[in-house]
Amino acid sequence: MNLTSNSGNTDGIYIRYSPVQETLNYVSEYPSLTIYANGDLAIEETGDVIGNISTSEPAVEYKKYILEKWRTNK
């Protein structure tokens, strides 16, 4: 597959099919955010509920948690 932008720059993306499933294991020092079926936004490691997807923006609530609570407890 080759993608061309309208600005004249060309970026090549080559995709190779592999029958082997590959998983990217990303290791981060930040806590995991989980969204439950009821819409709760929770920190996986602690179980802290930081909001609900129906009333909160996940990225905003996660950033608030990181800045206010997690960094101070680390």
C-alpha positions as CSV (number, residue, x, y, z in Angstrom):
1,M,0.0,0.0,0.0
2,N,1.4,3.4,-0.8
3,L,-0.2,6.6,0.5
4,T,0.2,10.0,-1.1
5,S,-0.8,13.2,0.6
6,N,-2.3,16.2,-1.3
7,S,0.8,18.4,-0.4
8,G,3.0,16.4,-2.8
9,N,4.9,14.6,-0.1
10,T,4.8,10.8,-0.4
11,D,5.0,8.4,2.5
12,G,5.3,4.7,1.8
13,I,3.6,2.2,4.1
14,Y,4.3,-1.4,3.4
15,I,2.2,-4.1,5.1
16,R,3.3,-7.6,5.1
17,Y,0.8,-10.4,5.9
18,S,1.9,-12.8,8.5
19,P,-0.2,-15.8,9.7
20,V,1.4,-15.4,13.2
21,Q,-0.5,-13.1,15.5
22,E,1.8,-10.4,17.0
23,T,1.1,-8.5,20.1
24,L,2.8,-5.3,21.1
25,N,3.6,-5.3,24.8
26,Y,3.9,-1.7,25.7
27,V,5.4,-1.0,29.2
28,S,4.5,2.3,30.8
29,E,5.2,3.8,34.2
30,Y,1.7,5.3,34.1
31,P,-1.3,3.5,35.5
32,S,-3.8,1.7,33.2
33,L,-7.2,3.4,32.6
34,T,-10.1,0.9,32.2
35,I,-13.6,1.8,30.9
36,Y,-16.2,-0.6,32.4
37,A,-19.4,-1.6,30.7
38,N,-21.4,0.8,33.0
39,G,-19.2,3.6,31.8
40,D,-17.0,4.0,34.9
41,L,-13.5,5.2,34.2
42,A,-11.2,3.4,36.7
43,I,-7.5,3.1,37.4
44,E,-6.8,-0.6,37.0
45,E,-4.1,-0.9,39.6
46,T,-5.9,0.8,42.4
47,G,-9.6,0.5,41.5
48,D,-10.1,4.3,41.9
49,V,-13.1,5.4,39.8
50,I,-12.2,8.8,38.3
51,G,-15.3,9.5,36.3
52,N,-17.9,8.1,34.0
53,I,-17.8,8.2,30.2
54,S,-21.3,9.6,30.0
55,T,-20.4,12.7,32.1
56,S,-16.7,12.9,31.8
57,E,-14.0,13.2,29.1
58,P,-11.7,10.2,29.7
59,A,-8.5,12.1,28.6
60,V,-9.3,15.0,30.9
61,E,-10.1,12.9,33.9
62,Y,-7.0,10.7,33.4
63,K,-4.8,13.8,33.1
64,K,-6.3,15.2,36.3
65,Y,-5.6,11.9,38.1
66,I,-2.0,11.8,36.9
67,L,-1.3,15.4,37.9
68,E,-3.1,15.5,41.2
69,K,-2.9,12.0,42.7
70,W,-0.6,9.6,41.0
71,R,2.4,11.9,40.8
72,T,2.2,12.8,44.4
73,N,1.9,9.2,45.5
74,K,4.8,8.0,43.4
